Amino acid sequence: MLDKEREQPEAADGVSCIVLEPDGSLLQALDNSRPLDVYKRSDHPSIRAAVDDIISTLTQSAHPRLAALNLASTKQRRRLREHVSVIVLDLFIAWAENTDPEDLKSVLGRPYVAYSRDKNAYRTGSRYAALHLKYRLMMAAVDGLVELGLIEHRMGFHDRRTGVGRQSRMRATLALMELHLAHRLTPRMVSRGHPLIVLRDDHGRDVDTTDMQEAAGFFSGVERINMMLRDADIQLHLTREQRVDLLRRCHVDTTRNTVYRVFNGDFAHGGRFYGHWCQNIPGEFRPLLTLMGCPVVELDFSSMHPRMLYALAGVVPPVGDLYALDNRDPYYRPVIKKLLNALINARTELAAVNSALHGSDGQEGIARAYGLDRNQVLQIVASIKEKHRAISGQFGSGAGLRLQNIDSEIAESVMLTLAELGIPSIPLHDSFLVPAPHAVALHTAMRTASEKHLGTALPVDIEHGDQHLSDHDRKLIAA
């Protein structure tokens, strides 16, 4: 599998330095991976019994990392148990939720979970530290489970020649899954304990909000929404071919059936709802969802952030499609849409232009896909500024996070209004999924919430599910 492998001693800061030149098949397997979810929890007796069996064997191991722990101490043994539980629960869910049922031994059926062996990743402000996971105990747990044959492990690597690297990865072995089967474990026995409110600083690090009164003010709304989501019967109906296609593109974890809010810098920026598994599946799979046994309809706010800027400025937006330019072929609409929203979100106009040209977050710049050079992109920017001159003063100002704060308040109002009516809804930031019979109620809630927060009701479109609506409901929504 590997052309060359050269391991160096573990660095003083705990970074495991392995230089590899992996072949394509290994990289493909390693890419079937997601980050370790440190928030998995369970008080189910069967899960406790399974973890106790593992701990009982681990404490008899002579592995140096385990031997270095004082496992005669009840506290240390309890802490090791907590770390083992986080690992095996997430590996179990990664397997159970993302396995091709007809081929358990395939690469597709055995996803990896990525985690860090860097001591810095366990310091204050990290997602590991948030749950008091410690570097020494985590390494002892992983290495001990490897020795027992319960997990397969691939140490992190960086190929200096190609620049290709991967974080350390682990996945369940058949022995671990057999243990789960012996204890009759099911994903329904596992839940998540993610904090309801996350505040991130300018460097993306989590800030401790334990004693922040302002953060506590958001708890009630999120808790009420999560009660609604936990009770919702959400199913994804796939053929085998569709399932294989989905699992090659993303991981599904139905234990992620609640949401939390993420704020940026302070509680006036960001605040959107994240975390539900339905938010992570590609859009083309959403029509295959059912909610409370009914097909879903998705309604979205049309051109939400540009229209919000017009509403806040007290100006009526141009008639028609805000992402259309009179002097541009409709073929370029995706470029115009991307550029307009980049101008609203970016801190400078130059950053917006560069994102279109060079991409961001690992994605290719949209300009290249449409064969546009820098001068052509700048011409489109000039046309956008001319069409939207009433709000162009907000371009390159980083307005996006301020607008997200308002759209998250609108989203909360929509979901709480529907919850009061006994209607479940799934947030997708500027759109929502509901059972088809409740599409008109969603439309009303969206219009009412946007008027409450902006002083004007934003237009709402049918994103998908039109075929599940009656003519009467379709006309009411289109009116």
Steps between C-alpha positions, in 0.01 A plus 500: 500500500787734575799560278706630789448545869736675734403570860673757714488516882196678641577869531514670839165673438332169431479529122550161346729557200469232235608564143317279252462474127156340481358354184165611362299215651610589854418867450156407368436285806628767739274758336198291604528677833348757732627672818453330836174614656598558863141564608366143480337388826293211633362388835343188352577188711604298193752764393637528853546122508684499166736779608558327837607184315756700303630682807535174688732367229686830451597527866684168471705622202874555530501768230743777610240777470253306717770390743591867550151570635413437863204272429485394863351845555121498467506853353764412238314183403177699467672759281646229274151352471362839386763523225445142383125558494534808275715304255304175478159670487603718208667211316184295551279776357740564210473132410130448569380811316737486203527133412395347174281221645587259221877529537619563856865449411510755218687829533163669469372303797793574728540877537791654687469752782774766508644629827804695616819372661623856551514615863403850389161367385413416861568844644242745634256615232521181291203273438687224685559719806133604498416153631815474712664247270868475584785424264664232719174312562391528135826355370486219758142418402570496124823303523346255745201438273740442210689241706172322581418481128181704546607785273707525184731799506688715248746748645491851359746580224635779288670428170754780462543427131135541399370703793227237556419430863232345716413520869523175697202274433335200661207275417315214662616146433265208461598401856363829637181466297457142623522633856230753420284228347552278805363778721219573248591865466308730266560862395184602687684428827748780421436874537707818472587750772605793284482844671197697386693825452847527345694827493814512286772763513663665199732200463217247496570374852212422734451743787379376840144637538423326832465823699370719219147617580450608139564145379248359748232720344513289182464159669122488530431547128755237393373250760141541378609451139699189595199351679311537172784347296548201733132413469497536121496177300753573225583230245719495190373256236776377267555227247825308541656700217394828659634389838839413350508838321414687821750314718778567253431873534420550867446321831153466647463503878136498609600542865565861397129577531526834682645844427719759671573864424844630399586864564813674369694747713196612700129431522414760234677307224409157366265288708383259233373152583733208421538134585200311356592214269252612232701821456802302382350285225528635141196693384394244242432248779262725693198407282555139620431599861172444678395688812233345722434254217435775243714617208675829573465840343787751517422871497777760491535875529574640155840679474491534878808706589474754216131551583583534869745782419231678300250455785745634760576799274128566459529475121286298262720251310504486118213308343572142390800276551763672716764266357432601138684777316352658188834500320586139581396168349279300747765228469715705740232529771684256738811721472300815570327336799831379642665839451212699650493286813880504521492881486254501789697251709862596428686761703633661180394507137840360406438194720167442321667521159779265607252244633329495159834464323687266731229337710477458876456220754665256262254568216598617153426861410176530304660735245724223370202268453340765277821597317515852642824695554564768761392791278170327418436436871570866578255602225231285659575653842458847349164399349387355834593823680311701241183290528515490879642846564248554785676233707848507341635689803470170690713310248837393636394589855462150643125555532431128462545409869271786607238381253543141621414621850169637371423201277567266795246694710253470212570125483441460872169686476391279208583173676349600836181620331464167320590302813213674684271363226648150536678524163861374478744695282866460409710818456731539199601862581292687241257215436296244695367149451150410619249220430323589175155553661648784709667697220251789522552526877876518437450769234292708741753456782791605274323811375387597851845443658685701234255788536543491878879527481541716187184705478414342166404146398760331279382304194496122540554245220438126469846345481372146452196284570265694273353171376379417852286816528137541408412766243342701781814494719726570203300811412503626860878470519551660158270795579 
